[in-house]
Amino acid sequence: MKSFVIREARKTDMPRVLELIRELAVFEKEPEAVEVTAAQLEADGYGPEKAFHCLVAEAEGTVAGMALVYPRYSTWKGVILHLEDLIVTENMRGHGLGAALLDEVVRYGAQLGVKRISWEVLDWNEHAIEFYKGKGARLLKDWDVIHLDEQGIQQYLKNI
């Protein structure tokens, strides 16, 4: 087991966080989908109105994993926390970084007093599904995720 520490991400970590995001996009078979830049992550995460909270797993002086969360509001529950991404670089998987990051996300959510923590997982990512279920998360099979992307937003506006 390699030694690592979970800590709050710093603004200077955002270029490495972006590399992890790109690595995830390749894994999810959408390498061209990442539009965000390190500068945008820095501005959005460390500007006057923080859009997200980020944790990193640092192993041997290198950021090898990250978890990015932000608050949402449920009309049924109140304030909830959304886990946008939990990423561990491929060569560090199996060393406990993912579990430690998820543990810290849950602690953070509890500190905020949220009523739920939610996230999505691709239906073909069986390893991740089993990992999350093993941690006590429930997989909601009756729900579909619906997105209206930037082009869809523009088309929608043209039609109203």
N, C-alpha and C positions, 0 to 999 in steps of 0.2 A: 504494500500500500504506500503510495506516494504521499508526502506531506503537503498539506495545503491549508489555506486560510480563507474563510468567507468574510468579505468586508464590503462596506459601502463603496460603490464605484465613484471614481473621481472624474472630473472633466477630462483629465489627461488620459483616461482609460478609453475614451470614446472611439479613437481610431481602431483599437484592438476589439472593442465591442462590435464595431462595424464589420471587422473581419469575421467574427463569429456569426453575425447575422448573415453574411454572404455564404459562409460554410453551410449554415442551415438551409439557405435557399437552394444550394446545389443538392443537398440531401433530399429536399422536398421536390426536386426536379423542376425548379423555377429559378435558375440562376440569373436571369435577366430581370426578374421582378423587383429587385431591391433598387429603390430610387433614393432612399435617404442617404445623406452624407454624414461624415463625422462632424462637420461644422453644424449641421442641423441637429444632430444628437446633442452636441454641446449646448446649443442655444435652447433647445426644447427641455433638456434635463437640468440645466444650470442657470437659466435665465430668471427673470423676475417672477414668472408664473410657470413653475415646474410642471411639465406635462407627464412626467413619469418618475419612478424611483427605480434605481438599478443597483443590484448586488453583483459582485464578481467573486469567482473562485480563483485564487492566485496560488499557483504551484511553482515552486522553484523560481520565483521572481517574474513569472509570466502569467497573464490572465488566461486561464484555460477554460473558463465557463462563466456564464452570466445568467441572471434572471431579471427581467424587466416587467414591472407592474405599474398599474395606475388605478385610481379609484373610479368606480362607476356607481350608478344609482339604480336600484331595483325598486319598482313600484310595489312589489310584494314584501321585500325584506329591508329596504333602506340602503345604506351605504354598503357596497361590496367591493372587492378587489379583483381586478382582472390581471391574470398572468399572461402577458402577451407572448413571451418566449422564455424558455428555459433551455439553454444550450450548453453542452459540454463538447469541447473539441474532440474529434474522433479518437486521437491517441491517448486521451485521458479518461475515456469512458471505462466504467468498471472499477474505478478507484474511490467511489463514494462522493464525488463532487456533486452530481445531480441530486442525490438524496440530501446532502448538506445544504445545497441551494434551496431546495423545496422546503426543508425544515425552517430555514431562515425566512422564506416568504411567508410561511404559516405563522411564525412568531411575529413578523411585521404586521400581518393582517390582524392578529389577535391584539397587538398593541394599539392598532387603530380602532379596534372594536367593531370590525366589519362583521356582517352577518353571513357572508359567503365569500369564497374565493373560487373563481371560475376561469376556465381556459378551454381552448380547443386542441384537438389532436387529430391528425389524419387517420382515417379508418384503416389504412394499410400499415400504419406504424405500430405493429403488434407489440414490439418490445416496450415502447413508451406507454401503451395502453396497460400492459401488465404491470409496469413499474408504478403507474399512478393508482391502479386498482389495489396493488399491494400496499399502498400507503393509505388506503381507506377512501379514495375518491370514487365517486359514482360516475359511470358513463351513461349519459342520457341519449339513448338511441332514437328516441322519438322526435328529436329536435334537429333541424337543419340550419346551418349558418347561411345567412343571406348577406351578400355584399352589394353595394352600389359603388363601383369604382369611379375614378375621376371622369372617365369618358361617359359612364352611365349617368353620373350627376349632370353633366352638360346636356346629354340627350334628354334626360328627364325634364330639365328646365326648359328646353325647347318645346316640349309637349304640354306645358301647363299654361 
